[in-house]
Amino acid sequence: MPKSQVPSSAQERCMPQAGIPDDMCTLPNHSKITARIGASKAPVEDGGDTMIPAGASYVVRIASDLPVKEDLSADDLRLYVWNARFTSDRKGVRLAFP
């Protein structure tokens, strides 16, 4: 989310991610798959991580563990994949929302 939408008291908790713009903030968060779309296969567990099979689509709820400003909207949010297992250059790759 944009740093400008994070209260100043929580901005120190922003976690920098390589390849993600400096004006964005990744706060501690948690996620949950709430539904599979179409014939998508179920996620699998791999070393404590939940992995999504190739080609699968899901509805995922991602929630910040810290407060954000009340006027934050869905249009302000961005989603990146940045884990080194999934990106060869270890930089965040922005995913498009449907």
Biotite code that builds the C-alpha atoms (Angstrom):
import biotite.structure as struc

atoms = struc.array([
    struc.Atom([0.000, 0.000, 0.000], chain_id="A", res_id=1, res_name="MET", atom_name="CA", element="C"),
    struc.Atom([1.194, 3.575, -0.413], chain_id="A", res_id=2, res_name="PRO", atom_name="CA", element="C"),
    struc.Atom([3.303, 4.797, 2.516], chain_id="A", res_id=3, res_name="LYS", atom_name="CA", element="C"),
    struc.Atom([1.118, 7.903, 2.498], chain_id="A", res_id=4, res_name="SER", atom_name="CA", element="C"),
    struc.Atom([-1.806, 5.702, 3.622], chain_id="A", res_id=5, res_name="GLN", atom_name="CA", element="C"),
    struc.Atom([0.093, 4.238, 6.577], chain_id="A", res_id=6, res_name="VAL", atom_name="CA", element="C"),
    struc.Atom([-0.104, 6.188, 9.847], chain_id="A", res_id=7, res_name="PRO", atom_name="CA", element="C"),
    struc.Atom([3.280, 7.708, 10.785], chain_id="A", res_id=8, res_name="SER", atom_name="CA", element="C"),
    struc.Atom([3.274, 5.575, 13.948], chain_id="A", res_id=9, res_name="SER", atom_name="CA", element="C"),
    struc.Atom([3.339, 2.396, 11.798], chain_id="A", res_id=10, res_name="ALA", atom_name="CA", element="C"),
    struc.Atom([5.666, 3.507, 8.969], chain_id="A", res_id=11, res_name="GLN", atom_name="CA", element="C"),
    struc.Atom([8.710, 2.141, 10.793], chain_id="A", res_id=12, res_name="GLU", atom_name="CA", element="C"),
    struc.Atom([7.166, -1.317, 10.294], chain_id="A", res_id=13, res_name="ARG", atom_name="CA", element="C"),
    struc.Atom([7.227, -0.995, 6.476], chain_id="A", res_id=14, res_name="CYS", atom_name="CA", element="C"),
    struc.Atom([9.312, -3.852, 5.108], chain_id="A", res_id=15, res_name="MET", atom_name="CA", element="C"),
    struc.Atom([11.383, -2.846, 2.051], chain_id="A", res_id=16, res_name="PRO", atom_name="CA", element="C"),
    struc.Atom([11.245, -5.268, -0.867], chain_id="A", res_id=17, res_name="GLN", atom_name="CA", element="C"),
    struc.Atom([13.667, -5.199, -3.804], chain_id="A", res_id=18, res_name="ALA", atom_name="CA", element="C"),
    struc.Atom([12.029, -3.974, -6.996], chain_id="A", res_id=19, res_name="GLY", atom_name="CA", element="C"),
    struc.Atom([9.011, -2.487, -5.243], chain_id="A", res_id=20, res_name="ILE", atom_name="CA", element="C"),
    struc.Atom([8.687, 1.311, -5.478], chain_id="A", res_id=21, res_name="PRO", atom_name="CA", element="C"),
    struc.Atom([9.988, 3.247, -2.458], chain_id="A", res_id=22, res_name="ASP", atom_name="CA", element="C"),
    struc.Atom([6.628, 4.986, -2.032], chain_id="A", res_id=23, res_name="ASP", atom_name="CA", element="C"),
    struc.Atom([4.954, 1.644, -1.284], chain_id="A", res_id=24, res_name="MET", atom_name="CA", element="C"),
    struc.Atom([4.857, -0.066, 2.118], chain_id="A", res_id=25, res_name="CYS", atom_name="CA", element="C"),
    struc.Atom([4.598, -3.741, 2.972], chain_id="A", res_id=26, res_name="THR", atom_name="CA", element="C"),
    struc.Atom([3.220, -4.000, 6.488], chain_id="A", res_id=27, res_name="LEU", atom_name="CA", element="C"),
    struc.Atom([3.126, -7.240, 8.476], chain_id="A", res_id=28, res_name="PRO", atom_name="CA", element="C"),
    struc.Atom([0.082, -9.104, 7.181], chain_id="A", res_id=29, res_name="ASN", atom_name="CA", element="C"),
    struc.Atom([-1.647, -12.448, 6.895], chain_id="A", res_id=30, res_name="HIS", atom_name="CA", element="C"),
    struc.Atom([-3.469, -14.088, 4.007], chain_id="A", res_id=31, res_name="SER", atom_name="CA", element="C"),
    struc.Atom([-6.089, -16.751, 3.505], chain_id="A", res_id=32, res_name="LYS", atom_name="CA", element="C"),
    struc.Atom([-7.434, -18.439, 0.392], chain_id="A", res_id=33, res_name="ILE", atom_name="CA", element="C"),
    struc.Atom([-11.190, -18.038, 0.634], chain_id="A", res_id=34, res_name="THR", atom_name="CA", element="C"),
    struc.Atom([-12.302, -19.743, -2.600], chain_id="A", res_id=35, res_name="ALA", atom_name="CA", element="C"),
    struc.Atom([-11.053, -21.623, -5.654], chain_id="A", res_id=36, res_name="ARG", atom_name="CA", element="C"),
    struc.Atom([-12.135, -20.310, -9.036], chain_id="A", res_id=37, res_name="ILE", atom_name="CA", element="C"),
    struc.Atom([-13.406, -22.732, -11.655], chain_id="A", res_id=38, res_name="GLY", atom_name="CA", element="C"),
    struc.Atom([-11.650, -26.095, -11.781], chain_id="A", res_id=39, res_name="ALA", atom_name="CA", element="C"),
    struc.Atom([-8.514, -24.854, -10.019], chain_id="A", res_id=40, res_name="SER", atom_name="CA", element="C"),
    struc.Atom([-6.682, -27.486, -8.044], chain_id="A", res_id=41, res_name="LYS", atom_name="CA", element="C"),
    struc.Atom([-6.392, -27.152, -4.288], chain_id="A", res_id=42, res_name="ALA", atom_name="CA", element="C"),
    struc.Atom([-3.276, -25.492, -2.874], chain_id="A", res_id=43, res_name="PRO", atom_name="CA", element="C"),
    struc.Atom([-0.523, -27.762, -1.589], chain_id="A", res_id=44, res_name="VAL", atom_name="CA", element="C"),
    struc.Atom([1.707, -27.425, 1.464], chain_id="A", res_id=45, res_name="GLU", atom_name="CA", element="C"),
    struc.Atom([5.464, -27.328, 0.831], chain_id="A", res_id=46, res_name="ASP", atom_name="CA", element="C"),
    struc.Atom([7.793, -26.864, 3.779], chain_id="A", res_id=47, res_name="GLY", atom_name="CA", element="C"),
    struc.Atom([5.207, -24.911, 5.753], chain_id="A", res_id=48, res_name="GLY", atom_name="CA", element="C"),
    struc.Atom([4.283, -22.662, 2.809], chain_id="A", res_id=49, res_name="ASP", atom_name="CA", element="C"),
    struc.Atom([1.022, -22.825, 0.893], chain_id="A", res_id=50, res_name="THR", atom_name="CA", element="C"),
    struc.Atom([1.767, -23.192, -2.823], chain_id="A", res_id=51, res_name="MET", atom_name="CA", element="C"),
    struc.Atom([-0.679, -22.495, -5.637], chain_id="A", res_id=52, res_name="ILE", atom_name="CA", element="C"),
    struc.Atom([-0.518, -24.994, -8.550], chain_id="A", res_id=53, res_name="PRO", atom_name="CA", element="C"),
    struc.Atom([0.332, -23.523, -11.963], chain_id="A", res_id=54, res_name="ALA", atom_name="CA", element="C"),
    struc.Atom([-2.707, -22.113, -13.727], chain_id="A", res_id=55, res_name="GLY", atom_name="CA", element="C"),
    struc.Atom([-4.865, -22.090, -10.596], chain_id="A", res_id=56, res_name="ALA", atom_name="CA", element="C"),
    struc.Atom([-6.950, -19.068, -9.626], chain_id="A", res_id=57, res_name="SER", atom_name="CA", element="C"),
    struc.Atom([-8.199, -18.190, -6.177], chain_id="A", res_id=58, res_name="TYR", atom_name="CA", element="C"),
    struc.Atom([-9.895, -15.500, -4.179], chain_id="A", res_id=59, res_name="VAL", atom_name="CA", element="C"),
    struc.Atom([-7.379, -14.489, -1.499], chain_id="A", res_id=60, res_name="VAL", atom_name="CA", element="C"),
    struc.Atom([-7.932, -12.212, 1.481], chain_id="A", res_id=61, res_name="ARG", atom_name="CA", element="C"),
    struc.Atom([-4.815, -10.350, 2.595], chain_id="A", res_id=62, res_name="ILE", atom_name="CA", element="C"),
    struc.Atom([-5.152, -8.287, 5.756], chain_id="A", res_id=63, res_name="ALA", atom_name="CA", element="C"),
    struc.Atom([-2.714, -5.892, 7.372], chain_id="A", res_id=64, res_name="SER", atom_name="CA", element="C"),
    struc.Atom([-1.806, -6.679, 10.967], chain_id="A", res_id=65, res_name="ASP", atom_name="CA", element="C"),
    struc.Atom([-1.456, -2.936, 11.635], chain_id="A", res_id=66, res_name="LEU", atom_name="CA", element="C"),
    struc.Atom([-3.902, -0.073, 11.173], chain_id="A", res_id=67, res_name="PRO", atom_name="CA", element="C"),
    struc.Atom([-4.015, 1.935, 7.957], chain_id="A", res_id=68, res_name="VAL", atom_name="CA", element="C"),
    struc.Atom([-5.725, 5.217, 7.180], chain_id="A", res_id=69, res_name="LYS", atom_name="CA", element="C"),
    struc.Atom([-9.495, 4.993, 6.803], chain_id="A", res_id=70, res_name="GLU", atom_name="CA", element="C"),
    struc.Atom([-9.537, 6.474, 3.292], chain_id="A", res_id=71, res_name="ASP", atom_name="CA", element="C"),
    struc.Atom([-7.357, 3.668, 1.869], chain_id="A", res_id=72, res_name="LEU", atom_name="CA", element="C"),
    struc.Atom([-9.168, 2.161, -1.123], chain_id="A", res_id=73, res_name="SER", atom_name="CA", element="C"),
    struc.Atom([-8.748, -0.995, -3.189], chain_id="A", res_id=74, res_name="ALA", atom_name="CA", element="C"),
    struc.Atom([-7.377, 1.179, -6.010], chain_id="A", res_id=75, res_name="ASP", atom_name="CA", element="C"),
    struc.Atom([-4.447, 2.140, -3.743], chain_id="A", res_id=76, res_name="ASP", atom_name="CA", element="C"),
    struc.Atom([-3.309, -1.456, -3.218], chain_id="A", res_id=77, res_name="LEU", atom_name="CA", element="C"),
    struc.Atom([-0.733, -3.394, -5.232], chain_id="A", res_id=78, res_name="ARG", atom_name="CA", element="C"),
    struc.Atom([0.245, -7.058, -5.138], chain_id="A", res_id=79, res_name="LEU", atom_name="CA", element="C"),
    struc.Atom([3.800, -8.247, -5.773], chain_id="A", res_id=80, res_name="TYR", atom_name="CA", element="C"),
    struc.Atom([5.523, -11.623, -5.833], chain_id="A", res_id=81, res_name="VAL", atom_name="CA", element="C"),
    struc.Atom([8.996, -11.140, -4.447], chain_id="A", res_id=82, res_name="TRP", atom_name="CA", element="C"),
    struc.Atom([10.149, -14.402, -2.842], chain_id="A", res_id=83, res_name="ASN", atom_name="CA", element="C"),
    struc.Atom([13.501, -15.526, -4.249], chain_id="A", res_id=84, res_name="ALA", atom_name="CA", element="C"),
    struc.Atom([12.019, -18.953, -5.044], chain_id="A", res_id=85, res_name="ARG", atom_name="CA", element="C"),
    struc.Atom([9.718, -17.347, -7.616], chain_id="A", res_id=86, res_name="PHE", atom_name="CA", element="C"),
    struc.Atom([11.752, -14.497, -9.109], chain_id="A", res_id=87, res_name="THR", atom_name="CA", element="C"),
    struc.Atom([15.199, -15.133, -10.576], chain_id="A", res_id=88, res_name="SER", atom_name="CA", element="C"),
    struc.Atom([16.458, -11.584, -9.985], chain_id="A", res_id=89, res_name="ASP", atom_name="CA", element="C"),
    struc.Atom([15.027, -11.357, -6.430], chain_id="A", res_id=90, res_name="ARG", atom_name="CA", element="C"),
    struc.Atom([12.988, -8.295, -7.342], chain_id="A", res_id=91, res_name="LYS", atom_name="CA", element="C"),
    struc.Atom([9.280, -7.872, -6.814], chain_id="A", res_id=92, res_name="GLY", atom_name="CA", element="C"),
    struc.Atom([7.034, -8.551, -9.793], chain_id="A", res_id=93, res_name="VAL", atom_name="CA", element="C"),
    struc.Atom([3.723, -6.703, -9.789], chain_id="A", res_id=94, res_name="ARG", atom_name="CA", element="C"),
    struc.Atom([0.652, -8.858, -10.377], chain_id="A", res_id=95, res_name="LEU", atom_name="CA", element="C"),
    struc.Atom([-2.427, -7.424, -12.028], chain_id="A", res_id=96, res_name="ALA", atom_name="CA", element="C"),
    struc.Atom([-5.731, -7.447, -10.203], chain_id="A", res_id=97, res_name="PHE", atom_name="CA", element="C"),
    struc.Atom([-8.642, -8.753, -12.303], chain_id="A", res_id=98, res_name="PRO", atom_name="CA", element="C"),
])
